[in-house]
């Protein structure tokens, strides 16, 4: 699991060949490395089951999926520069697929056949180093058949009004609003949120309702962390 952020001190390069002798690796999460332009080959990862490529906005090309016959779960999130996808046909064990947020193939016509410049995730963004452009390249019929197995919430929900960079943790959203207190109620720009650490990130105020609902259900069903009534009364803790 390699997780970066939007600060100035972030990973620039992932060395070529680092996966060549890791045949037993089953999980890779690359997240928050927006300056990385190239990833190493995945072809030796014969036992890989989970792969997430998240916030790789400078990535020129997504590596081939050849050799990933055991991959079950694939997520591509915010890969704005990559204009095409490698073939999905080698992923014979795939059960879960997500291609979301500001991802080039969702906006440039590669997947949908129509270039989208008006949906929230496809709108021009000030200061973006690699603005998305339309392409004449199109997904193959074989790959389209695979994509069609998943609904619109998983594949290119371009309408979804959420900016990952704007929502990234800051000193204000973490220290000031949450003070390292998990599940605390918080308000960000007038919107109710919950203090939570998504993946392996710092505890920060997140306003996506799904996280609040998830914690409410955990409390209701008595699963997960034991609730703290002082902090979580607002979630139904008694």
C-alpha positions in Angstrom: 0.0 0.0 0.0 1.6 3.2 -1.2 -0.3 6.4 -0.3 0.7 9.9 -1.1 -1.1 13.3 -1.0 -1.4 16.6 -2.7 1.4 18.3 -0.8 4.7 19.4 -2.6 6.7 16.5 -1.0 5.4 13.5 -3.0 6.7 10.6 -4.9 8.0 11.3 -8.4 9.1 7.9 -9.7 8.3 4.3 -9.2 11.4 2.3 -10.3 11.1 0.0 -13.3 11.2 -3.7 -12.5 10.3 -3.6 -8.8 7.6 -6.2 -9.3 9.7 -8.6 -11.4 10.5 -10.9 -8.5 7.4 -10.6 -6.4 5.3 -13.5 -7.6 3.5 -14.0 -4.3 2.2 -10.4 -4.0 -1.6 -10.3 -3.8 -2.4 -6.7 -3.0 -1.3 -3.3 -4.6 -2.8 0.1 -3.8 -1.1 3.0 -5.4 -2.9 6.1 -4.2 -2.2 9.9 -4.2 0.9 10.0 -6.4 -0.2 12.6 -9.0 3.3 13.3 -10.3 4.2 9.8 -11.3 4.3 9.4 -15.1 5.1 5.7 -15.5 4.4 2.5 -13.5 6.4 -0.7 -13.7 5.2 -3.8 -15.5 2.7 -6.0 -13.6 3.2 -9.0 -15.8 5.1 -11.0 -13.1 2.4 -10.6 -10.5 0.8 -14.0 -11.2 -1.0 -14.1 -7.8 -2.2 -10.5 -7.7 -5.9 -10.3 -6.6 -6.4 -6.6 -5.8 -5.1 -3.6 -7.8 -6.0 0.1 -7.2 -4.6 3.0 -9.2 -5.8 6.1 -7.5 -5.0 9.8 -8.2 -2.3 9.2 -10.9 -3.1 12.3 -12.9 0.3 12.4 -14.7 0.3 8.7 -15.6 0.8 8.5 -19.4 -0.3 4.9 -19.8 -1.8 2.3 -17.6 0.4 -0.8 -17.8 -0.8 -4.0 -19.5 -2.9 -6.4 -17.5 -1.3 -9.4 -19.2 -0.4 -12.0 -16.6 -3.0 -10.9 -14.0 -5.2 -13.9 -14.5 -6.0 -14.1 -10.7 -7.0 -10.5 -10.3 -10.4 -10.2 -8.7 -10.7 -6.5 -7.9 -9.6 -3.6 -10.1 -10.1 0.1 -9.3 -8.9 3.0 -11.5 -9.7 6.4 -9.9 -8.6 9.8 -11.2 -6.2 8.9 -14.0 -6.8 12.0 -16.0 -3.8 11.8 -18.5 -4.1 8.2 -19.7 -6.0 8.3 -22.9 -6.8 4.5 -23.2 -7.2 1.4 -21.2 -5.1 -1.8 -21.7 -7.2 -4.8 -22.7 -9.3 -6.2 -19.9 -9.5 -9.7 -21.5 -6.5 -11.1 -19.5 -8.5 -10.5 -16.3 -10.4 -13.8 -16.4 -11.0 -13.9 -12.7 -12.3 -10.3 -12.4 -15.4 -9.9 -10.2 -15.3 -6.2 -9.2 -14.3 -3.2 -11.5 -14.5 0.5 -10.8 -13.4 3.4 -13.1 -14.4 6.6 -11.5 -13.8 10.3 -10.8 -11.6 12.5 -13.1 -10.4 9.7 -15.4 -9.5 10.4 -19.0 -11.0 7.3 -20.6 -14.4 8.3 -19.0 -14.4 11.8 -20.6 -12.5 11.5 -23.9 -14.8 9.2 -25.7 -12.7 6.1 -25.4 -15.3 4.1 -23.4 -18.6 5.9 -24.2 -18.0 6.8 -27.8 -18.8 10.4 -27.1 -16.4 13.1 -25.8 -17.8 14.6 -22.6 -16.7 18.1 -21.7 -19.7 19.2 -19.6 -20.2 16.6 -16.8 -18.7 17.5 -13.4 -15.8 15.1 -13.6 -14.9 16.2 -17.1 -15.0 20.0 -16.8 -11.8 21.9 -17.4 -9.8 22.5 -14.3 -7.6 25.6 -13.7 -3.9 24.8 -13.3 -4.3 21.2 -14.5 -0.9 20.1 -16.0 -2.5 17.7 -18.4 -5.9 18.9 -19.5 -8.1 16.1 -20.8 -8.7 16.1 -24.6 -11.0 14.1 -26.9 -9.7 11.0 -28.7 -10.7 9.0 -31.7 -9.6 5.8 -30.2 -12.3 3.4 -28.9 -12.5 0.5 -26.6 -12.6 -2.9 -28.3 -15.8 -4.9 -28.6 -14.4 -7.6 -26.3 -13.5 -5.0 -23.6 -16.8 -3.2 -24.0 -18.6 -6.5 -23.3 -16.7 -6.7 -20.0 -17.4 -3.1 -19.1 -21.1 -3.6 -19.8 -21.3 -6.2 -17.0 -21.0 -3.3 -14.5 -23.5 -0.5 -13.9 -23.2 3.3 -14.3 -22.2 3.8 -10.6 -19.1 1.7 -11.2 -18.0 2.7 -14.7 -17.6 6.4 -15.4 -20.2 8.2 -13.2 -19.1 11.5 -14.6 -22.0 13.4 -13.0 -20.8 12.6 -9.5 -20.1 16.1 -7.9 -17.0 15.3 -5.8 -13.6 16.8 -6.3 -10.9 14.5 -4.7 -8.3 17.2 -4.6 -10.6 19.7 -3.0 -11.6 17.1 -0.5 -8.1 16.0 0.5 -7.2 16.4 4.1 -5.7 19.7 5.3 -4.6 21.1 8.6 -8.0 22.7 9.0 -10.1 19.6 8.1 -7.9 17.3 10.3 -6.4 19.2 13.2 -8.9 22.0 13.6 -12.2 20.2 12.8 -11.4 16.8 14.2 -8.5 17.0 16.6 -7.6 13.3 16.0 -11.1 12.2 17.3 -12.6 9.4 15.2 -16.3 9.6 14.4 -16.7 13.1 15.8 -19.4 15.3 14.1 -18.0 18.1 12.0 -19.1 20.7 9.6 -17.2 21.7 6.4 -18.5 24.6 4.4 -21.8 24.3 6.1 -22.2 20.6 5.3 -22.4 18.0 8.1 -19.6 15.4 8.0 -17.9 12.8 10.1 -14.3 12.7 11.3 -12.9 9.6 9.6 -9.7 8.2 8.1 -10.4 6.7 4.7 -7.8 4.0 3.8 -4.6 4.8 5.7 -5.0 8.6 5.8 -5.1 11.1 8.6 -8.4 11.5 10.5 -10.2 14.3 8.6 -13.7 15.8 8.2 -15.4 14.0 5.3 -18.8 15.0 4.0 -19.7 12.0 1.9 -22.9 10.7 3.5 -21.9 7.1 3.0 -19.3 7.2 5.7 -21.8 8.6 8.3 -24.4 6.0 7.3 -21.8 3.2 7.6 -20.9 4.2 11.1 -24.6 4.5 12.1 -25.2 0.9 10.8 -22.1 -0.3 12.7 -23.5 1.1 16.0 -27.0 -0.1 15.3 -25.8 -3.7 14.5 -23.1 -3.7 17.3 -20.2 -4.4 14.9 -16.9 -2.6 14.5 -15.4 -0.3 17.1 -17.4 0.0 20.4 -19.1 3.4 20.2 -18.2 6.3 22.5 -21.4 8.0 23.7 -19.5 11.2 24.4 -18.4 11.5 20.8 -21.0 9.5 18.9 -24.4 10.3 20.4 -25.2 12.1 17.2 -24.8 8.8 15.4 -27.2 6.9 17.7 -24.7 5.7 20.3 -26.4 5.2 23.7 
